[in-house]
Amino acid sequence: MSGKLQKRVLLVNFGTFGDFCQGQELMNSLLALGVQVDHMGPDNFRFNESKEHSFTPLLPAQAIEDALKYAFTFSTVSERTGHFIRNISNNLMDVPSKISNVLQTTHYDLVLIHYFYLYCLQDLQKKIESKTKLGIFHLTPAPLDDINTNCGRIPNLVSLPIDRIFDCSTVTLPKHWHLSHSWLPEKQVPFSSVSTFDEVNLRPGGLIVVSLGSFASFVDRDYLQVILNVLSELDQQVIIDGNWGMKAPSPNITFVSGVPHSELFNHCSLLVTHCSAGVVMKALKLGLKMVCLPQFADQEMLAQACWVRGNAVGVIKPQFFSQQRFSDLIQRSLETIDDIDPLDLSDYPTVADAAKVVFAFIDQSLEA
């Protein structure tokens, strides 16, 4: 470090597996620059603690899970998102004090918070900015979303122009963690029919991949059963990414777990997805044809953007989902033969670029 004091960042994360991965990738990139990074987040991220950085639990994962379960009793994306925020807000009230307590014992040059904590922003500013600099991170697809511009309008905060252009499924996790489940490992349902990708014999004729991420844990079982019923009637081979706790109704459907998207999607001719940012960016980069089933938060907006760009053959919002609509959309997708140009991401920043933004901002703060 050339005699200089090592820079220290407290990374405050939130959410499901995809959110953990974006924070983890940012942390890895900062560590590569020589920055000391410690982590706060839901208590199910505790496995992330190591000799290189500490972990302090900030929110109970059970509270997040319970809020999501209740939110998914409603039918629209906006209702689900609104009810989730209202139900988790009581837990957010304690966040500023918990972060402030950590700052009493350890000096950090920057506290970098997940954008969800904007809901307790005023208290965060009061309790934190007298001790250190406060920043927001939101790894979002810049080609599709202008949330970075919106964050930039918030006074006294540094917003990071970051893109989630990476394969979050390649983040190293303990073996007992499945990619599509972000909650406490002991609560995961044992599922004997989940295969590894190496055990799947790929057949010619096109592969349909279904990827609903963590939200497969919260959508209604009947919703998932409709997906299985429709896809079981096809001749095409179907791979479902993750553990739904359900049995495949026909031989053409296989559940897999722990497969990097970069490996799985390379064989894909049609992607059925909830449109999380990580999945969307990988699909756009590969020029995949998509059927979009948004479930929560920004997924509806990302699905619409995929449709406008031409990747999505159609979008079905949860309140309009039915077996007939889904079946019709799948058939139309299989009949669509238009080539889709892959999205050229060479001009867009990576997570490593975002880490350099953080590094430079700390330098500016120290010089001020």
N, C-alpha and C positions, 0 to 999 in steps of 0.2 A: 504493500500500500504506500510505498515511498515515504514512510515516516508520518503520513497523515492518519488521523483517526478514522477508523472504519465507519462508514455510513450505516445507520440502523433504520430499518423500516418495520413498522407494525402493520401487517396486512390483516384486515378485518373482513372476513368472508361471510357468506350467507347462502342458504338454499340447498338445491339438489345436487346430484352428481355432476352435472354440467357446470354448475357454478363453482363447485369445488375444483374441477379441472382447470377452469380458466384462472382461478387464483393460484393453483399449483404451478401452472405453466409460467405465470408471471413471477412467482417466487423463484422458480428454477432459473429464469433468465436474469433476475436480480442477483441471485447467488453467484452466477457465472461472471457478473461484473464486479464481484467482491463486496457486495452489499450484505450486511447481516440482516436477515429477515426472520421475524417471529410471527406467529399466526394466532389469530383468534377466530372463532366461528362456532357453529353448532357442535354439540358434544360428540356427535357421531363422526366428526373429522379428527378425533383424538389420535387415531392411528398415525396421523401425519407427523407426530412429534418425533424428533430425532436429536442426535448430538449436535447437529448444525443449527437447529432452531427449536425454540420452545413452542408449546401450544397451550392456550388458555381457553377453556370453554366459555362461550358467551351466551348461547341460547340452548335450551333443551331441544334436541331433535324431535322428541315426542310431541312437543308443542307445535312444531312446524307440520309434522305428520297429521296431527289431529285437526289443525286448521285447514289443511288441504283436503282431508277426508270430508269435512263439513262443506267446504267450498264446492266440492264436486257433487254435492246433492243438488246443485243448481245447474241449469241447462246451458246458459250462454257463457262465453268467455269473459265478458265484462262482469257479469254477476259473480262468477267464480273468483275472479281477481279481486273484486271489491270486498267480498265476504272474507277472503283469505286475509287481506290487509287489516280489516276490522278485527278479525279474531286473533291475529298475531300482534296487534298493536300494544297490548298490555305487556307482552314480553319485551317489546322494543323500548318501553319506557325505562328499563333498567340498563340499557346498553351504554348510554353516555357515562353513567357512574362507573360501570365495570371497566370501561376503557380508561377513564380517569384514574381509577385505582391502580391500574397497571403502570400508568405514567408516573405515579408517585414513587415507584421503586426503580424504574428503568427509563433512561432517556432515549427517545427516538427522534430522529431528524424529520420523520414524516409518518403520520398515521394515514394509511391508504384504505378507504372504506368501500365496500361493495355498494353500488348505487341504490340498492333497496333501502339502505339506512338513511336515505334522503327524507324518509318519513319522520325521523327524529333529528333532522338536521339542525334546527335552532338550538336544541339542548347540547348537541355535539359541539357546535361552535362555541357555546358559552363555556363548556367544561374542558375543551381540548385546546382551542386555539391560543389560550394564554400560555400553554406549556409547549406546544409544537405546531408544526404546519399540518393542515388537514387537506386531504385530496380524495378524489373519487376515482374508482376504476369501474369501467363497464366495457367488457370486451364484446363488441357488437359489429355485425357486418356493415362496414361503411358503404358498400355499394347499395345497401337496401334500407339503411336506417340513419336518421339524423339526430339520434339521441345525444351524441357527443356535442352537437351544436347547442342543444337545449341545456345540457349540463354546463356548458361554457358560459351561460348567462347567469349562473349562480355566483354572487359576489364572494370574494375571498376563498375561492376554491380553485384548484387546478384540475381541469378535466383532461383525460387522457384519450387521444385519438387512436384507439386500439381496435384491432380486428381479431375476431376469434377464427383466424385462418390457421387452424391446426387440427389434428385428429385427437380429440380429447380422450378417445378410448385407448390411446397408447400410453397414457399416464400410468406409471407402475403402481399397482395396488396389491395388498395382500391377497393370497389365493382365495380366501373365503369371501371376498367382495365381488359381487357380480356387477357388471357394467350398468345394467338397467335398474339397479336398486341402490338408492342413496341413503337408506335408513340403517338402523342398528343391525349389525350382522346377525345377532341372535334372533332377530325377528323375521329373517328371511325364510321363506317357505322351502323346505327341501323338495327338490323337483328332479326325480330320477331320469326323466326323459329329455333333459337338456343335454345337448351334444356339444362337443367342441367342433370347430369348423373343419378340422382335420378328419373328422369321422363322417363328414357329409360327402357323398358322391354326387358331384355336380353333373347334371344331365344337359345335353344340348337342347336348344329351343327357348332359351331365355330364362332368367331367374328373377322372381319377384321377391323383394326384400321388404319386410315390415319392421319399422323401427319407431316405437312410441316412447322410448326412454323411460325415465322414472315415472311418468304419468300413467303407464300401464298399471301401476299399483293403485291408482285412485279412480280410474274410470269404471263405470258400471260393468259388472261381469257380462250382462246381456249385450252391451256394446261390443265387447271383445268377442263374444260368441258369434255375433253377426259377421264380424270380420272373418272368423274361422269358417263359418258356414259358406260364405261366398267364395272364399279362396279354395275351399276344399272341392268345389265343383269344377275347377279349372284343370287343364292338362299341364299347365306350367308348374315348374318346381317353385316352392315357396319356402323362404327361410325367415323365421321370426326372431329378431334380435332381442334376447332377454328372456326373463323368467316370468311367465304370466300365471304360473300355478294352475295351468289347464292342460288337458291332453289334446294332442293333435287329432282331429277327427278323420283324417285321411292320410294315406302314405305320401302324398305330394307335399305335405307340410312338415317342417322340422324346426324345432326350437334350438337355438344356439346361444351360448353365453361366453362372454370374454373375448369376442372377436373384434379386433380393431376395424373401424369403419373403412380405413384405407384398403384393407384386405377384402372385406365383405362387399363393399360397394363397387369394386372393380369388376365384379362378375354380374352386376345388377343391370337388368333391362327396364325395370319399373320399380320405383321406390314409393312405398306407402308410409307416410310419416306425419308426426304431430308438428313438425316444423320448428324444432328448437334451433337456435342459431348455429350450433356446432354441426348438426346434421345438414342444415340448409347450405352452409358454406361448402361442405364436402360435396354435396349433390351438385351445386352450381359449378364447382371447379371441374367436376367430371362430366358435366353436361347431361345429367340424368333426367329422365322423364319421371314426373312425380304425381301422386295423388295425395292431396294435403288434407289432413284431419286435425286442425288446430284445436288445442284443449285449454290453453291458459296463457294469461299475460300477453307478451308480445308475439306469440305464435300466430295469431290471426293476422297481424300486420305482415309478418314474414311470409305467410302463406299467400296473401294477396300480392306481395311483391314477386313471388315466384310465378304466380299466374300471369302477371303483367309482363314479366320477362320472357315467358313462353315455356318455362320448365314444367309448370303445373298444368296438367290437362284439366283439372278441376279442383275446387275447394268445397268441402262440406263442413259447415259449422256444426257444433255439437247439437244444437236445438233442431237442426234439420236432418240429422243423420237417421237413415233407415236402411233396411236391407235392400230395398228396391233401388234407392238412390246410389248406394255404395256399389251394388252389382252393376248398375248401368254405367257408372263412372269407370269401374274396372274394365268393363267390356270396351268402352270408348277408348280408354288408354291403350289397350292391347291392339286396337285397330289403327291407332295413330302411328304413322311411320315417319313423320317429319324428323329430320336430324336437328339436334339442339347443340348449338355451339357452346363449348365449355367456357366458363368465365375466366378471363385472363386476370390473374391476381398479382401479376408481377409488379404493378404500380401501387399496390396496397400494403400498408404496414403490417408487420408480423408482431407477435407477442414480444419477441426479442427487441424490436424497434420500440415498443411501448416501454420496456424496461429502461432503455436508454433515455426516454423522455423523463421517467421518474428520476433516474440518476442525475440528469442535467438540472431538473427542478430542485433537487436537494442541494446541488452545488450553488444555484442561484440564491436559495434561502440562506445558506451558510454565509454567503458573501454579503447579504443585505444587512 
